[in-house]
Each structure stands twice: as C-alpha cells, then as structure tokens.
Amino acid sequence: MSQYMGYDGISLEFLKKHMVVVGDSVKVEADTTHVGIIMPRYEHADDKHIVLKLASGYNVGLEILGIKKIEKLDIQTPCVKMQEKQAHVKGLSKILLLSTGGTIASKVDYRTGAVTPVLTAEELNASVPELSKIANIDTEEVLSEYSENIMPKHWMRIAEKINNNIKSGYAGIIVAHGTDTMHYTSAFLSFALAGIPIPVLLVGSQRSSDRASSDAALNLIGAARLITSDISGGIYVAMHQDTSDDMVACHIGTRVRKNHTSKRGAFQTVGDKPAYIITDNNIQENFQGPFFKTDVFTPSIKLDSRVVLVKYHPGFDPKMLDWIVEAGYRGVIFEGTGLGHIGDITHESVKRAKDRGLFLGMTSQCIDGRVRMTVYESGRDLLNMGITPLEDMLPEVALVKAMWVFGKCDNAKEAEIAMLEDIASEMSH
C-alpha cells in the first residue's frame, strides 16, 4: 500500500514536506493539540485535510491551513502480543472460550483505520492475562465473522460446539461474539440448549480489543468471575453495565437487547434488572430463577428460517404479506403498535395468510410492556382472525423462537402451542 494512500495535491505535498507518512504517530498543533496516527484517505477525498486516528479510536480531520506544527513521534503501534500459552493451574476451574469474530476478536489496522476480525480465540485470551488468574482457559475458534454476517446456520454451529463440550468438565463456556446480533444468537442457544447444566455467557465489546477505550477485557474478566462463582446453568449475555470501568451486567439471553449503537453500556435487560451485576469485589444476584422451565437437558439444535419479522407502520403495503405467503414462509411475527395492533388495511392479507396455514404471532414495537389484544376492538378483530398474542416476548426473540419451533413442528397449530410455552424465561410473569 502507498505510504500516502488517498493523499494528493496540497495534502500530499504537506506530508512529504514534513517527512511523515500514513501509519506514523504524530503530534499536531492547530487550534488544539492532537496526538494520533495518520490515516489513509478515501479515493475521492479533497486534498485540503489530513486524517488522524486518536487514542480514543475515533478519527478526526484537520485542515492543513490551520495546522501550525506537525511532529513525528517515536511511538510503537498498539498491538496484541502473543504470550506463551498458560499452563493449567491446579485448583482453578476450567472455562472454554469460543471465538466467533466481531469487534471483541478484532483490532484496528493502523494502516487502513479499519477494524478487522483478526484475533483468534487464543490471541484474545492472551490479550487479557488476568483471565489466567481466575480460571484455566481453553480456547477454540468456531467462526470469524462480523455479527451482521451471522446467519441461522452459524447459530447451529455454535450450539453444536457447546453441546459437544458439555461433558468436558468445564465450569462454563464463554462465547466471544459481535454485538450487533448477539441477542439473536443468545435467544437461539437458549431454546436449542434448553436445560443446559452449565452457564454459557456471550461476551462482546463495543470497542476493539487493542483500543484504550476497549471494554473487551472487563467484559471477559466479569464473565469468567461469574462462571467461577457457580451460577446456575443458562444462556446469558455479559457486557458493560454503563460508562464506568468497573461494572459488568449479565443478562438473561432471551430478555436482552442492544439499545444503543455505540455506548459501552449498550445492552439492557428489558423490563427488569440484569440477572447479575459483577464488580471488583462483589457479585449482585437479581435473578430469582429458574432460568429454564425444565431440569432435563434436552438439546434440540434444529430450525427452519422460513419465518419473517414484519414491523407495521403507517403506509404499510399489505402486498408484502401476500408475497410472504407465496414465497413459502411458514410464519410471520408482527411487530405491532402499542398493545399489539396492525391497521385494517392488512386484514384481508392476514386472513389469506391464516387460510394458507401460516403461524401469525403478535409482539409490540414498544420497548417494554405486554401485548394485550383484548383492550380495543381492533385487537379483538385480529384475535378472531387467528393472530396469536405473544405476551411480552421481544420481537427478535419471538422471531428466533419461531424459527426454532418450526424446526420441530409440522403445522401452525403445533407451532402456536410451542410458542406460548415459556421455555427459557422469554416471557416474564
């Protein structure tokens, strides 16, 4: 790659004059002083600015005319250094760390500025040496995908890997996962591995592991501490509680969602407190359990992804429902307004879908609260058409559960019964 990638004209002359190139650490004095790494520019960028990546991980563009002084610094590019694999310590519990990719298993390429999934599970473990004092960590890489690329087939691979290690003597399993779709994966694992006797904690980070502001280490350490505290079996999500650097929240895998795009405390338990709060000196237990409605571990790692999540909105075209029917889908999860409503413009299409044997479930667009379709006449009409209210199940969880349900059910009637059965704390009471 060119030492001046993306720079030309005035900006190229500026870099050459001051003998700095892309990737160099510099101190720039302008209206304020910035310390950062010179980043490449996009192909069609103007020639009047340079771009720095700051220690926070964010980029800033600086106008060349406003720069008073630029100085090259002798600073090593941050990186994750591999350490020798730690020998197991007698007396410590064993934890399996599975890596699937995502930001937690990524680092910044300081030549391109991109976050890339390059850390293996072993490298991720080595980047947090504190883990070796908590437990004996075994590592394995299952996938290396950004979470937006995680598909139902990947859920099954992760579930199979967990299932194959249940009897391997682990106190628990940590799954390093990207944050964008982590709550979908945690929902599937909750249903597919119902009754699992050990805790499985999905752990992510909002910032890559080599950034000063990364939450990866704290989240991994909190997850390991919680597992070794002998919590009950279940599928959980462990992430930063808030902007502080000393608190990790552990959420039930079917009651959590990502509620902020970038904050470290992005994940929240909907409608309740997190199941556990982990700090340096304390583990606060809020969840009274049980996690599963069965004590028997009966893994069912199957699914049928022919289910769709439909968000109703003003101007919704009911032809979308007709297409879903003709395309061979088996179920529709509606994300309705308020207590669980969709407009009367959809009624004829809803009737056709029901006549064709689709399962139709209703959730709410509201962040919190329960679907109650008997309050208003419009809701009662939808009930009479065969739409099933899904209590306070989160829309994403209802979608995943329906996929799992259709992996083992032959028809919509069987699916309806299974959807209303509380399996993994997906419905609060």
PEVEN-V54839 format. One record per residue. N is the residue number from 1. SS is DSSP state (@ for helix, = for strand, . for the rest). OMEGA is omega in radians with two decimals (* if undefined). Layout:
n=N ss=SS omega=OMEGA
n=N ss=SS omega=OMEGA
//
This chain:
n=1 ss=. omega=-3.14
n=2 ss=. omega=3.09
n=3 ss=. omega=-3.12
n=4 ss=. omega=-3.01
n=5 ss=. omega=3.09
n=6 ss=. omega=-3.13
n=7 ss=. omega=3.02
n=8 ss=. omega=3.10
n=9 ss=@ omega=-3.06
n=10 ss=@ omega=-3.09
n=11 ss=@ omega=3.11
n=12 ss=@ omega=3.10
n=13 ss=@ omega=-3.13
n=14 ss=@ omega=-3.13
n=15 ss=@ omega=-3.13
n=16 ss=@ omega=-3.13
n=17 ss=@ omega=-3.08
n=18 ss=. omega=3.04
n=19 ss=. omega=3.03
n=20 ss=. omega=-3.09
n=21 ss=. omega=3.07
n=22 ss=. omega=-3.13
n=23 ss=. omega=3.13
n=24 ss=. omega=2.99
n=25 ss== omega=-3.06
n=26 ss== omega=2.97
n=27 ss== omega=-3.07
n=28 ss== omega=3.08
n=29 ss== omega=3.07
n=30 ss=. omega=3.02
n=31 ss=. omega=2.99
n=32 ss=. omega=-3.14
n=33 ss== omega=3.14
n=34 ss== omega=3.00
n=35 ss== omega=-3.10
n=36 ss== omega=-3.10
n=37 ss== omega=3.13
n=38 ss== omega=-3.09
n=39 ss== omega=3.02
n=40 ss=. omega=3.12
n=41 ss=. omega=3.11
n=42 ss=. omega=-3.02
n=43 ss=. omega=-3.04
n=44 ss=. omega=3.14
n=45 ss=. omega=3.11
n=46 ss=. omega=-3.09
n=47 ss=. omega=-3.04
n=48 ss=. omega=-3.10
n=49 ss== omega=2.86
n=50 ss== omega=-3.11
n=51 ss== omega=3.08
n=52 ss== omega=2.92
n=53 ss== omega=-3.10
n=54 ss== omega=3.13
n=55 ss=. omega=3.12
n=56 ss=. omega=-3.09
n=57 ss=. omega=-3.13
n=58 ss=. omega=3.11
n=59 ss== omega=3.06
n=60 ss== omega=3.07
n=61 ss== omega=-3.10
n=62 ss== omega=3.12
n=63 ss== omega=-3.05
n=64 ss=@ omega=-3.12
n=65 ss=@ omega=-3.13
n=66 ss=@ omega=-3.10
n=67 ss=. omega=-3.14
n=68 ss=. omega=-3.09
n=69 ss== omega=3.03
n=70 ss== omega=-3.06
n=71 ss== omega=3.09
n=72 ss== omega=-3.11
n=73 ss=. omega=3.10
n=74 ss=. omega=-3.10
n=75 ss=. omega=3.11
n=76 ss=. omega=3.04
n=77 ss=. omega=-3.14
n=78 ss=. omega=3.08
n=79 ss=. omega=3.06
n=80 ss=. omega=-3.11
n=81 ss=. omega=3.10
n=82 ss=. omega=3.04
n=83 ss=. omega=3.06
n=84 ss=. omega=-3.11
n=85 ss=. omega=-3.09
n=86 ss=. omega=3.04
n=87 ss=. omega=3.11
n=88 ss=. omega=3.14
n=89 ss=. omega=-3.13
n=90 ss=. omega=3.11
n=91 ss=. omega=3.10
n=92 ss=. omega=3.08
n=93 ss=. omega=3.08
n=94 ss== omega=3.06
n=95 ss== omega=3.05
n=96 ss== omega=3.08
n=97 ss== omega=3.12
n=98 ss== omega=3.13
n=99 ss== omega=3.11
n=100 ss=. omega=-3.11
n=101 ss=. omega=-3.13
n=102 ss=. omega=-3.06
n=103 ss=@ omega=-3.10
n=104 ss=@ omega=3.13
n=105 ss=@ omega=-3.08
n=106 ss=. omega=2.96
n=107 ss== omega=-3.12
n=108 ss== omega=2.96
n=109 ss=. omega=-3.01
n=110 ss=. omega=2.98
n=111 ss=. omega=-3.09
n=112 ss=. omega=-3.10
n=113 ss=. omega=-3.09
n=114 ss=. omega=3.00
n=115 ss== omega=-3.04
n=116 ss== omega=-3.13
n=117 ss=. omega=-3.02
n=118 ss=. omega=-3.09
n=119 ss=. omega=2.99
n=120 ss=. omega=3.11
n=121 ss=@ omega=3.14
n=122 ss=@ omega=3.10
n=123 ss=@ omega=3.11
n=124 ss=@ omega=3.11
n=125 ss=@ omega=-3.12
n=126 ss=@ omega=-3.12
n=127 ss=. omega=3.13
n=128 ss=. omega=-3.06
n=129 ss=. omega=3.13
n=130 ss=. omega=-3.12
n=131 ss=@ omega=-3.08
n=132 ss=@ omega=3.10
n=133 ss=@ omega=-3.11
n=134 ss=@ omega=-3.06
n=135 ss=. omega=2.99
n=136 ss== omega=-3.00
n=137 ss== omega=2.92
n=138 ss== omega=-3.06
n=139 ss== omega=3.07
n=140 ss== omega=3.10
n=141 ss== omega=3.13
n=142 ss=. omega=-3.14
n=143 ss=. omega=2.94
n=144 ss=. omega=-3.04
n=145 ss=. omega=2.88
n=146 ss=. omega=-3.00
n=147 ss=@ omega=3.09
n=148 ss=@ omega=3.10
n=149 ss=@ omega=3.10
n=150 ss=. omega=-3.12
n=151 ss=. omega=3.10
n=152 ss=@ omega=3.11
n=153 ss=@ omega=3.11
n=154 ss=@ omega=3.06
n=155 ss=@ omega=-3.09
n=156 ss=@ omega=3.11
n=157 ss=@ omega=3.12
n=158 ss=@ omega=3.14
n=159 ss=@ omega=3.12
n=160 ss=@ omega=-3.13
n=161 ss=@ omega=3.09
n=162 ss=@ omega=-3.11
n=163 ss=@ omega=-3.12
n=164 ss=@ omega=-3.10
n=165 ss=. omega=-3.12
n=166 ss=. omega=-3.06
n=167 ss=. omega=-3.09
n=168 ss=. omega=3.06
n=169 ss=. omega=3.13
n=170 ss=. omega=3.05
n=171 ss=. omega=3.12
n=172 ss== omega=-3.10
n=173 ss== omega=3.03
n=174 ss== omega=3.08
n=175 ss== omega=3.08
n=176 ss== omega=-2.94
n=177 ss=. omega=3.03
n=178 ss=. omega=-2.98
n=179 ss=. omega=-2.97
n=180 ss=. omega=-3.11
n=181 ss=. omega=-3.08
n=182 ss=@ omega=-3.11
n=183 ss=@ omega=3.01
n=184 ss=@ omega=3.13
n=185 ss=@ omega=-3.13
n=186 ss=@ omega=3.10
n=187 ss=@ omega=-3.13
n=188 ss=@ omega=3.14
n=189 ss=@ omega=3.14
n=190 ss=@ omega=-3.14
n=191 ss=@ omega=-3.06
n=192 ss=@ omega=-3.10
n=193 ss=. omega=-3.12
n=194 ss=. omega=-3.14
n=195 ss=. omega=-3.10
n=196 ss=. omega=-3.00
n=197 ss=. omega=3.14
n=198 ss=. omega=3.11
n=199 ss== omega=3.02
n=200 ss== omega=-3.08
n=201 ss== omega=3.00
n=202 ss== omega=-3.05
n=203 ss== omega=3.09
n=204 ss=. omega=3.02
n=205 ss=. omega=3.11
n=206 ss=. omega=3.13
n=207 ss=. omega=-3.08
n=208 ss=. omega=-2.93
n=209 ss=. omega=-3.09
n=210 ss=. omega=3.13
n=211 ss=. omega=-3.12
n=212 ss=. omega=-3.11
n=213 ss=. omega=-3.08
n=214 ss=. omega=3.05
n=215 ss=. omega=-3.06
n=216 ss=@ omega=-3.06
n=217 ss=@ omega=-3.12
n=218 ss=@ omega=-3.12
n=219 ss=@ omega=3.12
n=220 ss=@ omega=3.14
n=221 ss=@ omega=3.11
n=222 ss=@ omega=3.13
n=223 ss=@ omega=-3.14
n=224 ss=@ omega=3.12
n=225 ss=@ omega=-3.11
n=226 ss=@ omega=3.12
n=227 ss=@ omega=-3.10
n=228 ss=. omega=3.07
n=229 ss=. omega=3.04
n=230 ss=. omega=3.07
n=231 ss=. omega=-3.09
n=232 ss=. omega=3.12
n=233 ss=. omega=3.14
n=234 ss== omega=3.10
n=235 ss== omega=-3.05
n=236 ss== omega=3.00
n=237 ss== omega=-3.12
n=238 ss== omega=-3.11
n=239 ss== omega=3.06
n=240 ss== omega=3.08
n=241 ss=. omega=-3.11
n=242 ss=. omega=-3.09
n=243 ss=. omega=-3.13
n=244 ss=. omega=-3.13
n=245 ss=. omega=-3.05
n=246 ss=. omega=-3.06
n=247 ss=. omega=3.09
n=248 ss== omega=3.09
n=249 ss== omega=3.09
n=250 ss== omega=-3.03
n=251 ss== omega=2.99
n=252 ss== omega=-2.98
n=253 ss=. omega=3.11
n=254 ss=. omega=-3.11
n=255 ss=. omega=-3.03
n=256 ss== omega=3.00
n=257 ss== omega=3.08
n=258 ss== omega=-3.03
n=259 ss=. omega=3.07
n=260 ss=. omega=-3.06
n=261 ss=. omega=-2.96
n=262 ss=. omega=-3.14
n=263 ss=. omega=3.11
n=264 ss=. omega=3.08
n=265 ss=. omega=-2.99
n=266 ss=. omega=-3.02
n=267 ss== omega=-3.13
n=268 ss== omega=2.95
n=269 ss== omega=-3.10
n=270 ss=. omega=3.04
n=271 ss=. omega=-3.10
n=272 ss=. omega=3.04
n=273 ss=. omega=3.01
n=274 ss=. omega=-3.12
n=275 ss=. omega=3.14
n=276 ss== omega=2.99
n=277 ss== omega=-3.10
n=278 ss== omega=3.00
n=279 ss=. omega=-3.09
n=280 ss=. omega=-2.99
n=281 ss=. omega=-3.00
n=282 ss=. omega=2.97
n=283 ss== omega=-3.13
n=284 ss== omega=-3.13
n=285 ss== omega=3.10
n=286 ss=. omega=-3.05
n=287 ss=. omega=-3.10
n=288 ss=. omega=3.03
n=289 ss=. omega=-0.02
n=290 ss=. omega=-3.14
n=291 ss=. omega=-3.13
n=292 ss=. omega=3.11
n=293 ss=. omega=3.08
n=294 ss=. omega=3.06
n=295 ss=. omega=-3.09
n=296 ss=. omega=3.11
n=297 ss=. omega=-3.09
n=298 ss=. omega=-3.11
n=299 ss=. omega=3.10
n=300 ss=. omega=-3.00
n=301 ss=. omega=-3.13
n=302 ss=. omega=3.02
n=303 ss=. omega=2.99
n=304 ss=. omega=-3.01
n=305 ss=. omega=-3.14
n=306 ss=. omega=3.06
n=307 ss== omega=-3.08
n=308 ss== omega=3.08
n=309 ss== omega=-3.07
n=310 ss== omega=3.11
n=311 ss== omega=-3.14
n=312 ss=. omega=3.13
n=313 ss=. omega=3.04
n=314 ss=. omega=-3.08
n=315 ss=. omega=3.13
n=316 ss=. omega=3.14
n=317 ss=. omega=-3.10
n=318 ss=. omega=3.09
n=319 ss=@ omega=3.06
n=320 ss=@ omega=3.11
n=321 ss=@ omega=3.11
n=322 ss=@ omega=3.12
n=323 ss=@ omega=3.13
n=324 ss=@ omega=3.11
n=325 ss=@ omega=-3.08
n=326 ss=@ omega=-3.12
n=327 ss=. omega=3.05
n=328 ss=. omega=3.07
n=329 ss=. omega=-3.10
n=330 ss=. omega=-3.10
n=331 ss== omega=3.07
n=332 ss== omega=2.99
n=333 ss== omega=3.11
n=334 ss== omega=2.95
n=335 ss== omega=-3.01
n=336 ss== omega=3.10
n=337 ss== omega=3.01
n=338 ss=. omega=-3.08
n=339 ss=. omega=3.12
n=340 ss=. omega=-3.07
n=341 ss== omega=2.91
n=342 ss=. omega=-2.99
n=343 ss=. omega=-3.10
n=344 ss=@ omega=3.07
n=345 ss=@ omega=-3.11
n=346 ss=@ omega=-2.92
n=347 ss=@ omega=-3.12
n=348 ss=@ omega=3.11
n=349 ss=@ omega=3.08
n=350 ss=@ omega=3.13
n=351 ss=@ omega=3.14
n=352 ss=@ omega=3.13
n=353 ss=@ omega=3.14
n=354 ss=@ omega=3.12
n=355 ss=@ omega=3.13
n=356 ss=. omega=3.01
n=357 ss=. omega=3.10
n=358 ss=. omega=2.96
n=359 ss== omega=3.14
n=360 ss== omega=-3.11
n=361 ss== omega=-3.10
n=362 ss== omega=2.96
n=363 ss== omega=-3.10
n=364 ss== omega=3.03
n=365 ss=. omega=-3.14
n=366 ss=. omega=-3.10
n=367 ss=. omega=-3.07
n=368 ss=. omega=3.10
n=369 ss=. omega=-3.00
n=370 ss=. omega=3.04
n=371 ss=. omega=3.08
n=372 ss=. omega=-3.00
n=373 ss=. omega=3.12
n=374 ss=. omega=-3.06
n=375 ss=. omega=-3.08
n=376 ss=. omega=3.14
n=377 ss=@ omega=-3.12
n=378 ss=@ omega=3.10
n=379 ss=@ omega=3.12
n=380 ss=@ omega=3.09
n=381 ss=@ omega=-3.14
n=382 ss=@ omega=3.06
n=383 ss=@ omega=3.14
n=384 ss=@ omega=3.09
n=385 ss=. omega=3.06
n=386 ss=. omega=3.06
n=387 ss=. omega=-3.09
n=388 ss== omega=3.07
n=389 ss== omega=-3.04
n=390 ss=. omega=3.02
n=391 ss=. omega=3.13
n=392 ss=. omega=3.09
n=393 ss=. omega=3.11
n=394 ss=. omega=-3.10
n=395 ss=@ omega=-3.13
n=396 ss=@ omega=3.14
n=397 ss=@ omega=3.11
n=398 ss=@ omega=3.09
n=399 ss=@ omega=-3.12
n=400 ss=@ omega=3.13
n=401 ss=@ omega=3.13
n=402 ss=@ omega=3.06
n=403 ss=@ omega=-3.14
n=404 ss=@ omega=-3.14
n=405 ss=@ omega=-3.13
n=406 ss=@ omega=3.01
n=407 ss=. omega=-3.11
n=408 ss=. omega=-3.12
n=409 ss=. omega=-3.08
n=410 ss=. omega=-3.04
n=411 ss=. omega=-3.06
n=412 ss=@ omega=-3.14
n=413 ss=@ omega=3.07
n=414 ss=@ omega=-3.14
n=415 ss=@ omega=-3.14
n=416 ss=@ omega=3.13
n=417 ss=@ omega=-3.11
n=418 ss=@ omega=-3.12
n=419 ss=@ omega=-3.12
n=420 ss=. omega=3.08
n=421 ss=. omega=3.13
n=422 ss=. omega=-3.01
n=423 ss=. omega=-3.01
n=424 ss=. omega=3.11
n=425 ss=. omega=-3.13
n=426 ss=. omega=3.06
n=427 ss=. omega=3.09
n=428 ss=. omega=-3.09
n=429 ss=. omega=*
//
